[in-house]
Amino acid sequence: MNKLFVGGLADNIQEMDLAIFVSLHGKIDTIKVVRDRATGKCKGYAFIEVESLDDAKNIISMLNGETFKGNVITVKLSEEVAPKKPAPKPRTNEAFKSKRPRLQR
């Protein structure tokens, strides 16, 4: 699966409008328009998943820098961010205590 980032979108964009616009250049699996929770308006970007790398490259080459609904859009491969490792727990004396009692000799 290849994930594309689409930036520069209008705040009133609908998923179906974007799907129709992009699907002319490649087969789309999913679209996620990122919206403000309070207002429901688009934050200006979306993510699109396509199965084929060829479709992804075609969509990028055909739509990057094009005008859509009055805005110039940016289309590029999304950079996956590796999940952060949790911070190590601080060591205390409790952490070193054995869970089983020691035998007295």
Biopython code that builds the backbone (N, CA, C, O; Angstrom):
import numpy as np
from Bio.PDB.StructureBuilder import StructureBuilder

atoms = [
    (1, "MET", "N", (0.841, -1.171, 0.000)),
    (1, "MET", "CA", (0.000, 0.000, 0.000)),
    (1, "MET", "C", (0.892, 1.242, 0.000)),
    (1, "MET", "O", (1.860, 1.316, 0.757)),
    (2, "ASN", "N", (0.566, 2.204, -0.841)),
    (2, "ASN", "CA", (1.316, 3.450, -0.938)),
    (2, "ASN", "C", (0.430, 4.595, -0.468)),
    (2, "ASN", "O", (-0.709, 4.737, -0.913)),
    (3, "LYS", "N", (0.963, 5.404, 0.432)),
    (3, "LYS", "CA", (0.187, 6.501, 1.003)),
    (3, "LYS", "C", (0.675, 7.816, 0.413)),
    (3, "LYS", "O", (1.872, 8.104, 0.399)),
    (4, "LEU", "N", (-0.279, 8.612, -0.073)),
    (4, "LEU", "CA", (0.031, 9.918, -0.631)),
    (4, "LEU", "C", (-0.474, 11.011, 0.295)),
    (4, "LEU", "O", (-1.525, 10.875, 0.921)),
    (5, "PHE", "N", (0.282, 12.091, 0.375)),
    (5, "PHE", "CA", (-0.125, 13.286, 1.095)),
    (5, "PHE", "C", (-0.606, 14.291, 0.065)),
    (5, "PHE", "O", (0.067, 14.531, -0.937)),
    (6, "VAL", "N", (-1.773, 14.882, 0.309)),
    (6, "VAL", "CA", (-2.309, 15.927, -0.567)),
    (6, "VAL", "C", (-2.505, 17.159, 0.298)),
    (6, "VAL", "O", (-3.308, 17.139, 1.231)),
    (7, "GLY", "N", (-1.782, 18.231, 0.002)),
    (7, "GLY", "CA", (-1.865, 19.455, 0.783)),
    (7, "GLY", "C", (-2.373, 20.615, -0.046)),
    (7, "GLY", "O", (-2.388, 20.556, -1.275)),
    (8, "GLY", "N", (-2.788, 21.667, 0.632)),
    (8, "GLY", "CA", (-3.277, 22.861, -0.048)),
    (8, "GLY", "C", (-4.755, 22.797, -0.390)),
    (8, "GLY", "O", (-5.215, 23.512, -1.280)),
    (9, "LEU", "N", (-5.497, 21.955, 0.298)),
    (9, "LEU", "CA", (-6.918, 21.788, -0.002)),
    (9, "LEU", "C", (-7.751, 22.909, 0.619)),
    (9, "LEU", "O", (-7.380, 23.489, 1.639)),
    (10, "ALA", "N", (-8.883, 23.198, -0.020)),
    (10, "ALA", "CA", (-9.817, 24.190, 0.499)),
    (10, "ALA", "C", (-10.488, 23.651, 1.757)),
    (10, "ALA", "O", (-10.565, 22.438, 1.948)),
    (11, "ASP", "N", (-10.974, 24.546, 2.616)),
    (11, "ASP", "CA", (-11.569, 24.099, 3.879)),
    (11, "ASP", "C", (-12.948, 23.472, 3.716)),
    (11, "ASP", "O", (-13.456, 22.856, 4.653)),
    (12, "ASN", "N", (-13.562, 23.616, 2.545)),
    (12, "ASN", "CA", (-14.890, 23.038, 2.322)),
    (12, "ASN", "C", (-14.857, 21.811, 1.408)),
    (12, "ASN", "O", (-15.877, 21.446, 0.824)),
    (13, "ILE", "N", (-13.708, 21.185, 1.283)),
    (13, "ILE", "CA", (-13.542, 20.038, 0.377)),
    (13, "ILE", "C", (-14.327, 18.833, 0.887)),
    (13, "ILE", "O", (-14.423, 18.611, 2.094)),
    (14, "GLN", "N", (-14.875, 18.071, -0.024)),
    (14, "GLN", "CA", (-15.583, 16.830, 0.296)),
    (14, "GLN", "C", (-14.775, 15.651, -0.234)),
    (14, "GLN", "O", (-14.114, 15.761, -1.267)),
    (15, "GLU", "N", (-14.828, 14.524, 0.472)),
    (15, "GLU", "CA", (-14.076, 13.333, 0.081)),
    (15, "GLU", "C", (-14.423, 12.895, -1.343)),
    (15, "GLU", "O", (-13.540, 12.512, -2.110)),
    (16, "MET", "N", (-15.705, 12.952, -1.690)),
    (16, "MET", "CA", (-16.129, 12.491, -3.015)),
    (16, "MET", "C", (-15.546, 13.367, -4.120)),
    (16, "MET", "O", (-15.141, 12.853, -5.162)),
    (17, "ASP", "N", (-15.498, 14.683, -3.907)),
    (17, "ASP", "CA", (-14.906, 15.582, -4.905)),
    (17, "ASP", "C", (-13.435, 15.240, -5.133)),
    (17, "ASP", "O", (-12.971, 15.176, -6.271)),
    (18, "LEU", "N", (-12.713, 15.023, -4.044)),
    (18, "LEU", "CA", (-11.298, 14.681, -4.140)),
    (18, "LEU", "C", (-11.119, 13.315, -4.789)),
    (18, "LEU", "O", (-10.207, 13.128, -5.595)),
    (19, "ALA", "N", (-11.977, 12.359, -4.447)),
    (19, "ALA", "CA", (-11.887, 11.010, -5.025)),
    (19, "ALA", "C", (-12.086, 11.054, -6.530)),
    (19, "ALA", "O", (-11.354, 10.401, -7.273)),
    (20, "ILE", "N", (-13.057, 11.808, -6.979)),
    (20, "ILE", "CA", (-13.314, 11.903, -8.419)),
    (20, "ILE", "C", (-12.133, 12.551, -9.124)),
    (20, "ILE", "O", (-11.716, 12.089, -10.186)),
    (21, "PHE", "N", (-11.591, 13.614, -8.548)),
    (21, "PHE", "CA", (-10.473, 14.335, -9.143)),
    (21, "PHE", "C", (-9.230, 13.448, -9.257)),
    (21, "PHE", "O", (-8.556, 13.453, -10.287)),
    (22, "VAL", "N", (-8.929, 12.696, -8.212)),
    (22, "VAL", "CA", (-7.709, 11.885, -8.181)),
    (22, "VAL", "C", (-7.873, 10.583, -8.958)),
    (22, "VAL", "O", (-6.920, 10.117, -9.582)),
    (23, "SER", "N", (-9.062, 9.992, -8.931)),
    (23, "SER", "CA", (-9.265, 8.678, -9.551)),
    (23, "SER", "C", (-9.132, 8.699, -11.067)),
    (23, "SER", "O", (-9.061, 7.640, -11.691)),
    (24, "LEU", "N", (-9.099, 9.867, -11.663)),
    (24, "LEU", "CA", (-8.853, 9.962, -13.106)),
    (24, "LEU", "C", (-7.427, 9.538, -13.463)),
    (24, "LEU", "O", (-7.133, 9.227, -14.617)),
    (25, "HIS", "N", (-6.543, 9.529, -12.456)),
    (25, "HIS", "CA", (-5.123, 9.260, -12.706)),
    (25, "HIS", "C", (-4.607, 7.996, -12.036)),
    (25, "HIS", "O", (-3.440, 7.647, -12.218)),
    (26, "GLY", "N", (-5.434, 7.301, -11.269)),
    (26, "GLY", "CA", (-5.012, 6.068, -10.615)),
    (26, "GLY", "C", (-6.116, 5.515, -9.742)),
    (26, "GLY", "O", (-7.053, 6.220, -9.368)),
    (27, "LYS", "N", (-5.986, 4.219, -9.421)),
    (27, "LYS", "CA", (-6.994, 3.530, -8.609)),
    (27, "LYS", "C", (-6.761, 3.832, -7.126)),
    (27, "LYS", "O", (-5.670, 3.613, -6.599)),
    (28, "ILE", "N", (-7.799, 4.334, -6.469)),
    (28, "ILE", "CA", (-7.733, 4.734, -5.060)),
    (28, "ILE", "C", (-8.304, 3.627, -4.176)),
    (28, "ILE", "O", (-9.324, 3.024, -4.510)),
    (29, "ASP", "N", (-7.644, 3.361, -3.047)),
    (29, "ASP", "CA", (-8.190, 2.437, -2.055)),
    (29, "ASP", "C", (-8.951, 3.202, -0.972)),
    (29, "ASP", "O", (-10.120, 2.912, -0.716)),
    (30, "THR", "N", (-8.294, 4.180, -0.331)),
    (30, "THR", "CA", (-8.950, 4.948, 0.724)),
    (30, "THR", "C", (-8.564, 6.422, 0.630)),
    (30, "THR", "O", (-7.505, 6.776, 0.111)),
    (31, "ILE", "N", (-9.450, 7.266, 1.143)),
    (31, "ILE", "CA", (-9.188, 8.697, 1.260)),
    (31, "ILE", "C", (-9.544, 9.122, 2.673)),
    (31, "ILE", "O", (-10.590, 8.743, 3.200)),
    (32, "LYS", "N", (-8.670, 9.908, 3.284)),
    (32, "LYS", "CA", (-8.939, 10.457, 4.616)),
    (32, "LYS", "C", (-8.638, 11.949, 4.581)),
    (32, "LYS", "O", (-7.475, 12.354, 4.587)),
    (33, "VAL", "N", (-9.693, 12.768, 4.544)),
    (33, "VAL", "CA", (-9.532, 14.218, 4.633)),
    (33, "VAL", "C", (-9.451, 14.550, 6.118)),
    (33, "VAL", "O", (-10.339, 14.185, 6.889)),
    (34, "VAL", "N", (-8.399, 15.234, 6.515)),
    (34, "VAL", "CA", (-8.195, 15.570, 7.922)),
    (34, "VAL", "C", (-9.009, 16.827, 8.229)),
    (34, "VAL", "O", (-8.858, 17.858, 7.574)),
    (35, "ARG", "N", (-9.876, 16.718, 9.242)),
    (35, "ARG", "CA", (-10.808, 17.794, 9.579)),
    (35, "ARG", "C", (-10.617, 18.269, 11.017)),
    (35, "ARG", "O", (-10.161, 17.518, 11.879)),
    (36, "ASP", "N", (-10.974, 19.530, 11.259)),
    (36, "ASP", "CA", (-10.992, 20.101, 12.592)),
    (36, "ASP", "C", (-12.163, 19.489, 13.356)),
    (36, "ASP", "O", (-13.280, 19.450, 12.838)),
    (37, "ARG", "N", (-11.932, 19.021, 14.553)),
    (37, "ARG", "CA", (-12.996, 18.359, 15.324)),
    (37, "ARG", "C", (-14.133, 19.307, 15.676)),
    (37, "ARG", "O", (-15.300, 18.914, 15.661)),
    (38, "ALA", "N", (-13.801, 20.540, 15.988)),
    (38, "ALA", "CA", (-14.820, 21.490, 16.435)),
    (38, "ALA", "C", (-15.683, 21.996, 15.281)),
    (38, "ALA", "O", (-16.904, 22.076, 15.411)),
    (39, "THR", "N", (-15.059, 22.337, 14.156)),
    (39, "THR", "CA", (-15.802, 22.961, 13.053)),
    (39, "THR", "C", (-16.171, 21.996, 11.942)),
    (39, "THR", "O", (-17.121, 22.245, 11.200)),
    (40, "GLY", "N", (-15.438, 20.901, 11.814)),
    (40, "GLY", "CA", (-15.680, 19.956, 10.726)),
    (40, "GLY", "C", (-15.078, 20.397, 9.411)),
    (40, "GLY", "O", (-15.262, 19.729, 8.394)),
    (41, "LYS", "N", (-14.357, 21.515, 9.409)),
    (41, "LYS", "CA", (-13.726, 22.008, 8.188)),
    (41, "LYS", "C", (-12.405, 21.278, 7.960)),
    (41, "LYS", "O", (-11.729, 20.857, 8.899)),
    (42, "CYS", "N", (-12.064, 21.144, 6.684)),
    (42, "CYS", "CA", (-10.798, 20.505, 6.302)),
    (42, "CYS", "C", (-9.642, 21.346, 6.822)),
    (42, "CYS", "O", (-9.666, 22.574, 6.737)),
    (43, "LYS", "N", (-8.631, 20.674, 7.360)),
    (43, "LYS", "CA", (-7.439, 21.364, 7.847)),
    (43, "LYS", "C", (-6.471, 21.703, 6.716)),
    (43, "LYS", "O", (-5.408, 22.276, 6.954)),
    (44, "GLY", "N", (-6.841, 21.348, 5.489)),
    (44, "GLY", "CA", (-6.015, 21.711, 4.348)),
    (44, "GLY", "C", (-5.227, 20.559, 3.757)),
    (44, "GLY", "O", (-4.477, 20.747, 2.800)),
    (45, "TYR", "N", (-5.390, 19.361, 4.319)),
    (45, "TYR", "CA", (-4.656, 18.227, 3.765)),
    (45, "TYR", "C", (-5.444, 16.933, 3.914)),
    (45, "TYR", "O", (-6.403, 16.840, 4.681)),
    (46, "ALA", "N", (-5.000, 15.942, 3.150)),
    (46, "ALA", "CA", (-5.652, 14.630, 3.156)),
    (46, "ALA", "C", (-4.606, 13.564, 2.866)),
    (46, "ALA", "O", (-3.506, 13.862, 2.401)),
    (47, "PHE", "N", (-4.968, 12.318, 3.148)),
    (47, "PHE", "CA", (-4.122, 11.174, 2.822)),
    (47, "PHE", "C", (-4.911, 10.240, 1.922)),
    (47, "PHE", "O", (-6.090, 9.976, 2.153)),
    (48, "ILE", "N", (-4.242, 9.750, 0.898)),
    (48, "ILE", "CA", (-4.867, 8.840, -0.062)),
    (48, "ILE", "C", (-3.998, 7.597, -0.149)),
    (48, "ILE", "O", (-2.778, 7.689, -0.286)),
    (49, "GLU", "N", (-4.634, 6.432, -0.068)),
    (49, "GLU", "CA", (-3.900, 5.175, -0.228)),
    (49, "GLU", "C", (-4.224, 4.581, -1.586)),
    (49, "GLU", "O", (-5.385, 4.480, -1.984)),
    (50, "VAL", "N", (-3.164, 4.190, -2.288)),
    (50, "VAL", "CA", (-3.295, 3.503, -3.573)),
    (50, "VAL", "C", (-2.496, 2.214, -3.496)),
    (50, "VAL", "O", (-1.478, 2.150, -2.808)),
    (51, "GLU", "N", (-2.947, 1.204, -4.190)),
    (51, "GLU", "CA", (-2.299, -0.102, -4.099)),
    (51, "GLU", "C", (-0.996, -0.143, -4.890)),
    (51, "GLU", "O", (0.004, -0.689, -4.424)),
    (52, "SER", "N", (-1.012, 0.430, -6.075)),
    (52, "SER", "CA", (0.118, 0.316, -6.994)),
    (52, "SER", "C", (1.049, 1.517, -6.884)),
    (52, "SER", "O", (0.594, 2.658, -6.798)),
    (53, "LEU", "N", (2.351, 1.258, -6.887)),
    (53, "LEU", "CA", (3.339, 2.330, -6.903)),
    (53, "LEU", "C", (3.269, 3.096, -8.221)),
    (53, "LEU", "O", (3.506, 4.304, -8.247)),
    (54, "ASP", "N", (2.948, 2.409, -9.309)),
    (54, "ASP", "CA", (2.796, 3.081, -10.606)),
    (54, "ASP", "C", (1.649, 4.087, -10.564)),
    (54, "ASP", "O", (1.774, 5.194, -11.089)),
    (55, "ASP", "N", (0.527, 3.703, -9.938)),
    (55, "ASP", "CA", (-0.592, 4.630, -9.787)),
    (55, "ASP", "C", (-0.187, 5.828, -8.935)),
    (55, "ASP", "O", (-0.534, 6.966, -9.248)),
    (56, "ALA", "N", (0.546, 5.568, -7.861)),
    (56, "ALA", "CA", (0.998, 6.648, -6.977)),
    (56, "ALA", "C", (1.879, 7.634, -7.744)),
    (56, "ALA", "O", (1.694, 8.847, -7.645)),
    (57, "LYS", "N", (2.825, 7.113, -8.499)),
    (57, "LYS", "CA", (3.717, 7.980, -9.276)),
    (57, "LYS", "C", (2.953, 8.763, -10.332)),
    (57, "LYS", "O", (3.252, 9.933, -10.574)),
    (58, "ASN", "N", (1.963, 8.127, -10.967)),
    (58, "ASN", "CA", (1.160, 8.807, -11.985)),
    (58, "ASN", "C", (0.336, 9.933, -11.363)),
    (58, "ASN", "O", (0.252, 11.025, -11.925)),
    (59, "ILE", "N", (-0.272, 9.671, -10.204)),
    (59, "ILE", "CA", (-1.062, 10.692, -9.514)),
    (59, "ILE", "C", (-0.180, 11.875, -9.128)),
    (59, "ILE", "O", (-0.577, 13.029, -9.296)),
    (60, "ILE", "N", (0.997, 11.596, -8.620)),
    (60, "ILE", "CA", (1.917, 12.662, -8.230)),
    (60, "ILE", "C", (2.320, 13.489, -9.442)),
    (60, "ILE", "O", (2.265, 14.718, -9.404)),
    (61, "SER", "N", (2.723, 12.822, -10.511)),
    (61, "SER", "CA", (3.204, 13.555, -11.687)),
    (61, "SER", "C", (2.096, 14.375, -12.355)),
    (61, "SER", "O", (2.371, 15.437, -12.915)),
    (62, "MET", "N", (0.860, 13.899, -12.304)),
    (62, "MET", "CA", (-0.235, 14.602, -12.971)),
    (62, "MET", "C", (-0.864, 15.704, -12.103)),
    (62, "MET", "O", (-1.364, 16.692, -12.641)),
    (63, "LEU", "N", (-0.848, 15.552, -10.784)),
    (63, "LEU", "CA", (-1.601, 16.479, -9.943)),
    (63, "LEU", "C", (-0.773, 17.423, -9.079)),
    (63, "LEU", "O", (-1.295, 18.440, -8.621)),
    (64, "ASN", "N", (0.492, 17.120, -8.845)),
    (64, "ASN", "CA", (1.311, 17.998, -8.009)),
    (64, "ASN", "C", (1.457, 19.356, -8.687)),
    (64, "ASN", "O", (1.932, 19.444, -9.819)),
    (65, "GLY", "N", (1.051, 20.406, -7.995)),
    (65, "GLY", "CA", (1.144, 21.764, -8.543)),
    (65, "GLY", "C", (-0.081, 22.190, -9.343)),
    (65, "GLY", "O", (-0.132, 23.317, -9.835)),
    (66, "GLU", "N", (-1.059, 21.315, -9.481)),
    (66, "GLU", "CA", (-2.285, 21.644, -10.221)),
    (66, "GLU", "C", (-3.260, 22.407, -9.319)),
    (66, "GLU", "O", (-3.133, 22.398, -8.094)),
    (67, "THR", "N", (-4.230, 23.062, -9.949)),
    (67, "THR", "CA", (-5.254, 23.802, -9.214)),
    (67, "THR", "C", (-6.483, 22.923, -9.027)),
    (67, "THR", "O", (-6.966, 22.302, -9.973)),
    (68, "PHE", "N", (-6.982, 22.878, -7.792)),
    (68, "PHE", "CA", (-8.183, 22.111, -7.474)),
    (68, "PHE", "C", (-9.057, 22.951, -6.562)),
    (68, "PHE", "O", (-8.642, 23.316, -5.462)),
    (69, "LYS", "N", (-10.258, 23.256, -7.010)),
    (69, "LYS", "CA", (-11.216, 24.085, -6.263)),
    (69, "LYS", "C", (-10.602, 25.429, -5.874)),
    (69, "LYS", "O", (-10.851, 25.938, -4.781)),
    (70, "GLY", "N", (-9.801, 25.998, -6.769)),
    (70, "GLY", "CA", (-9.224, 27.320, -6.548)),
    (70, "GLY", "C", (-7.910, 27.346, -5.798)),
    (70, "GLY", "O", (-7.337, 28.419, -5.612)),
    (71, "ASN", "N", (-7.414, 26.200, -5.361)),
    (71, "ASN", "CA", (-6.149, 26.133, -4.618)),
    (71, "ASN", "C", (-5.132, 25.290, -5.371)),
    (71, "ASN", "O", (-5.482, 24.285, -5.990)),
    (72, "VAL", "N", (-3.875, 25.704, -5.316)),
    (72, "VAL", "CA", (-2.786, 24.898, -5.877)),
    (72, "VAL", "C", (-2.465, 23.816, -4.857)),
    (72, "VAL", "O", (-2.191, 24.115, -3.695)),
    (73, "ILE", "N", (-2.498, 22.557, -5.289)),
    (73, "ILE", "CA", (-2.290, 21.450, -4.356)),
    (73, "ILE", "C", (-0.896, 20.853, -4.487)),
    (73, "ILE", "O", (-0.247, 20.956, -5.528)),
    (74, "THR", "N", (-0.462, 20.236, -3.421)),
    (74, "THR", "CA", (0.801, 19.503, -3.370)),
    (74, "THR", "C", (0.460, 18.035, -3.194)),
    (74, "THR", "O", (-0.335, 17.675, -2.326)),
    (75, "VAL", "N", (1.061, 17.192, -4.016)),
    (75, "VAL", "CA", (0.849, 15.746, -3.908)),
    (75, "VAL", "C", (2.221, 15.090, -3.844)),
    (75, "VAL", "O", (3.059, 15.298, -4.721)),
    (76, "LYS", "N", (2.446, 14.296, -2.799)),
    (76, "LYS", "CA", (3.725, 13.598, -2.660)),
    (76, "LYS", "C", (3.521, 12.326, -1.862)),
    (76, "LYS", "O", (2.502, 12.150, -1.194)),
    (77, "LEU", "N", (4.511, 11.436, -1.940)),
    (77, "LEU", "CA", (4.470, 10.222, -1.121)),
    (77, "LEU", "C", (4.578, 10.622, 0.336)),
    (77, "LEU", "O", (5.416, 11.443, 0.709)),
    (78, "SER", "N", (3.721, 10.033, 1.156)),
    (78, "SER", "CA", (3.721, 10.330, 2.582)),
    (78, "SER", "C", (4.916, 9.650, 3.224)),
    (78, "SER", "O", (5.231, 8.498, 2.925)),
    (79, "GLU", "N", (5.573, 10.379, 4.107)),
    (79, "GLU", "CA", (6.702, 9.819, 4.837)),
    (79, "GLU", "C", (6.160, 9.206, 6.118)),
    (79, "GLU", "O", (5.629, 9.910, 6.977)),
    (80, "GLU", "N", (6.294, 7.916, 6.240)),
    (80, "GLU", "CA", (5.817, 7.226, 7.432)),
    (80, "GLU", "C", (6.724, 7.585, 8.597)),
    (80, "GLU", "O", (7.948, 7.529, 8.481)),
    (81, "VAL", "N", (6.130, 7.948, 9.700)),
    (81, "VAL", "CA", (6.879, 8.275, 10.904)),
    (81, "VAL", "C", (6.912, 7.032, 11.776)),
    (81, "VAL", "O", (5.875, 6.459, 12.109)),
    (82, "ALA", "N", (8.115, 6.630, 12.136)),
    (82, "ALA", "CA", (8.262, 5.451, 12.993)),
    (82, "ALA", "C", (7.694, 5.761, 14.369)),
    (82, "ALA", "O", (7.903, 6.854, 14.895)),
    (83, "PRO", "N", (6.979, 4.809, 14.955)),
    (83, "PRO", "CA", (6.444, 5.057, 16.290)),
    (83, "PRO", "C", (7.564, 5.265, 17.301)),
    (83, "PRO", "O", (8.599, 4.601, 17.252)),
    (84, "LYS", "N", (7.338, 6.192, 18.210)),
    (84, "LYS", "CA", (8.355, 6.482, 19.223)),
    (84, "LYS", "C", (8.393, 5.368, 20.250)),
    (84, "LYS", "O", (7.360, 4.812, 20.623)),
    (85, "LYS", "N", (9.605, 5.048, 20.704)),
    (85, "LYS", "CA", (9.757, 4.055, 21.754)),
    (85, "LYS", "C", (9.397, 4.715, 23.077)),
    (85, "LYS", "O", (9.727, 5.881, 23.297)),
    (86, "PRO", "N", (8.732, 3.993, 23.948)),
    (86, "PRO", "CA", (8.407, 4.596, 25.248)),
    (86, "PRO", "C", (9.674, 4.872, 26.041)),
    (86, "PRO", "O", (10.664, 4.149, 25.928)),
    (87, "ALA", "N", (9.630, 5.916, 26.834)),
    (87, "ALA", "CA", (10.781, 6.276, 27.658)),
    (87, "ALA", "C", (11.028, 5.173, 28.684)),
    (87, "ALA", "O", (10.080, 4.593, 29.214)),
    (88, "PRO", "N", (12.297, 4.884, 28.963)),
    (88, "PRO", "CA", (12.577, 3.838, 29.948)),
    (88, "PRO", "C", (12.079, 4.265, 31.323)),
    (88, "PRO", "O", (12.110, 5.442, 31.682)),
    (89, "LYS", "N", (11.624, 3.281, 32.073)),
    (89, "LYS", "CA", (11.147, 3.553, 33.420)),
    (89, "LYS", "C", (12.336, 3.819, 34.330)),
    (89, "LYS", "O", (13.375, 3.170, 34.208)),
    (90, "PRO", "N", (12.188, 4.756, 35.226)),
    (90, "PRO", "CA", (13.313, 5.023, 36.144)),
    (90, "PRO", "C", (13.536, 3.821, 37.060)),
    (90, "PRO", "O", (12.592, 3.159, 37.492)),
    (91, "ARG", "N", (14.807, 3.563, 37.340)),
    (91, "ARG", "CA", (15.140, 2.423, 38.192)),
    (91, "ARG", "C", (15.050, 2.825, 39.649)),
    (91, "ARG", "O", (15.569, 3.860, 40.069)),
    (92, "THR", "N", (14.396, 2.001, 40.384)),
    (92, "THR", "CA", (14.322, 2.218, 41.827)),
    (92, "THR", "C", (14.734, 0.928, 42.510)),
    (92, "THR", "O", (14.908, -0.102, 41.858)),
    (93, "ASN", "N", (14.886, 0.986, 43.804)),
    (93, "ASN", "CA", (15.237, -0.222, 44.545)),
    (93, "ASN", "C", (14.155, -1.274, 44.414)),
    (93, "ASN", "O", (14.438, -2.472, 44.437)),
    (94, "GLU", "N", (12.919, -0.830, 44.276)),
    (94, "GLU", "CA", (11.804, -1.763, 44.131)),
    (94, "GLU", "C", (11.967, -2.612, 42.873)),
    (94, "GLU", "O", (11.586, -3.782, 42.850)),
    (95, "ALA", "N", (12.532, -2.017, 41.833)),
    (95, "ALA", "CA", (12.670, -2.730, 40.567)),
    (95, "ALA", "C", (13.680, -3.875, 40.683)),
    (95, "ALA", "O", (13.608, -4.845, 39.929)),
    (96, "PHE", "N", (14.621, -3.762, 41.625)),
    (96, "PHE", "CA", (15.659, -4.777, 41.756)),
    (96, "PHE", "C", (15.306, -5.876, 42.749)),
    (96, "PHE", "O", (16.015, -6.878, 42.838)),
    (97, "LYS", "N", (14.232, -5.704, 43.486)),
    (97, "LYS", "CA", (13.852, -6.716, 44.460)),
    (97, "LYS", "C", (13.341, -7.954, 43.754)),
    (97, "LYS", "O", (12.625, -7.880, 42.756)),
    (98, "SER", "N", (13.724, -9.077, 44.291)),
    (98, "SER", "CA", (13.277, -10.343, 43.750)),
    (98, "SER", "C", (11.801, -10.531, 44.052)),
    (98, "SER", "O", (11.306, -10.106, 45.096)),
    (99, "LYS", "N", (11.118, -11.163, 43.140)),
    (99, "LYS", "CA", (9.698, -11.419, 43.345)),
    (99, "LYS", "C", (9.484, -12.615, 44.262)),
    (99, "LYS", "O", (8.418, -12.765, 44.860)),
    (100, "ARG", "N", (10.487, -13.455, 44.367)),
    (100, "ARG", "CA", (10.387, -14.609, 45.261)),
    (100, "ARG", "C", (11.250, -14.353, 46.484)),
    (100, "ARG", "O", (12.342, -13.794, 46.381)),
    (101, "PRO", "N", (10.761, -14.760, 47.626)),
    (101, "PRO", "CA", (11.581, -14.570, 48.832)),
    (101, "PRO", "C", (12.804, -15.492, 48.800)),
    (101, "PRO", "O", (12.740, -16.610, 48.288)),
    (102, "ARG", "N", (13.888, -15.018, 49.343)),
    (102, "ARG", "CA", (15.108, -15.828, 49.412)),
    (102, "ARG", "C", (15.001, -16.793, 50.569)),
    (102, "ARG", "O", (14.369, -16.514, 51.588)),
    (103, "LEU", "N", (15.626, -17.918, 50.388)),
    (103, "LEU", "CA", (15.675, -18.918, 51.463)),
    (103, "LEU", "C", (16.719, -18.475, 52.481)),
    (103, "LEU", "O", (17.805, -18.021, 52.122)),
    (104, "GLN", "N", (16.371, -18.615, 53.751)),
    (104, "GLN", "CA", (17.302, -18.292, 54.837)),
    (104, "GLN", "C", (18.237, -19.459, 55.028)),
    (104, "GLN", "O", (17.790, -20.605, 55.001)),
    (105, "ARG", "N", (19.512, -19.215, 55.221)),
    (105, "ARG", "CA", (20.489, -20.308, 55.423)),
    (105, "ARG", "C", (21.010, -20.301, 56.796)),
    (105, "ARG", "O", (21.837, -21.143, 57.146)),
]
sb = StructureBuilder()
sb.init_structure("model")
sb.init_model(0)
sb.init_chain("A")
sb.init_seg("    ")
for serial, (resi, resn, name, xyz) in enumerate(atoms, 1):
    if name == "N":
        sb.init_residue(resn, " ", resi, " ")
    sb.init_atom(name, np.array(xyz, "f"), 0.0, 1.0, " ", f" {name:<3s}", serial, name[0])
structure = sb.get_structure()
